[in-house]
Amino acid sequence: MKDMSKATLLKLAGAAVALTIVISLVMVNIDWMGPVASKEKADIVTMLNVTIVISSLVFSIVMVAMTYAIWKFRAKPGDESDGEPIHGNTRLEIGWTAIPTLIVLFAGVYSTIVLNDIEAKADDGNVMEVDVTAQQFAWRFDYPEQGVTSTELHVPSGTQLELHLNALDVLHSFWVPEWGIKRDLVPGADLPGGDHIDSTVRVTPDEEGVYSVVCTELCGWGHATMRAVAVVETQEEFDAWAQDQTEIPGDDVVSTGAGGGKGAGTLDERTLDE
């Protein structure tokens, strides 16, 4: 680099910046993560776009430098001599060690900030708790505040959901693609000693519509069919829906491990002796 003129260095830098802009404009405008229907996913998409721009810059610098080196220092036709022995460039070596380190540190700090933001409880207190239970191969959603249960997940638009996740049999995973949040459901999370299991996840759906709750953890032969409806609606529509749902079963009801129907997957112990 010591033999490279300042003008050449500026031209290479300009080429790298121009290539970065072109690549970023193309890549950022691709809908990599699909529709955005929650506050949290919007933050995640923004972080992805920042990562794309940084990656485009690094890629552009490497490609421009490599192309220049191949063109500038190519062997002349018929030249079969050995290359000139050189020591290297200490400043360059320090630079290509320090810059990636700074990039990784920036990405780590930025992603930590985003993670803390999307996992934080809503400041305005507009939070609704839902107990989510997964079993082969069905979902059940209990609403403690409303005292009702359903096999459909309903939420008022703009309300933060605080989901308490638990599985009755094997590992499952809760995911609504448009919400951008995915978390495993671990058996025993609601039992004594299960406090160390991170079974709570928060998400704030803000686009009305009908979505799908998908299990993304291979959980058996019926894994591909383990889906449930998720509905984001107005507060009035949610209140009307909740009034028409089944009450949460009492302590004398146990799970059968089979799903179907409103609040299904339960069995009254009193029928076991009949």
Stockholm file with secondary structure:
# STOCKHOLM 1.0

chainA/1-274         MKDMSKATLLKLAGAAVALTIVISLVMVNIDWMGPVASKEKADIVTMLNVTIVISSLVFSIVMVAMTYAIWKFRAKPGDESDGEPIHGNTRLEIGWTAIPTLIVLFAGVYSTIVLNDIEAKADDGNVMEVDVTAQQFAWRFDYPEQGVTSTELHVPSGTQLELHLNALDVLHSFWVPEWGIKRDLVPGADLPGGDHIDSTVRVTPDEEGVYSVVCTELCGWGHATMRAVAVVETQEEFDAWAQDQTEIPGDDVVSTGAGGGKGAGTLDERTLDE
#=GR chainA/1-274 SS CTTSCHHHHHHHHHHHHHHHHHHHHHHHTSCTTCCCCBHHHHHHHHHHHHHHHHHHHHHHHHHHHHHHHHHHTCCCTTCCCCCCCCCCCHHHHHHHHHHHHHHHHHHHHHHHHHHHHHHSCCTTCCEEEEEEEEETTEEEEEETTTTEEESSEEEETTCEEEEEEEESSSCEEEEEGGGTEEEEECBTTTSTTGGGSCCEEEECBCSCEEEEEEECSCCSTTGGGCEEEEEEECHHHHHHHHHTSEECCCTTEEECSCCCSTTCSEEEGGGTTC
#=GC SS_cons         CTTSCHHHHHHHHHHHHHHHHHHHHHHHTSCTTCCCCBHHHHHHHHHHHHHHHHHHHHHHHHHHHHHHHHHHTCCCTTCCCCCCCCCCCHHHHHHHHHHHHHHHHHHHHHHHHHHHHHHSCCTTCCEEEEEEEEETTEEEEEETTTTEEESSEEEETTCEEEEEEEESSSCEEEEEGGGTEEEEECBTTTSTTGGGSCCEEEECBCSCEEEEEEECSCCSTTGGGCEEEEEEECHHHHHHHHHTSEECCCTTEEECSCCCSTTCSEEEGGGTTC
//
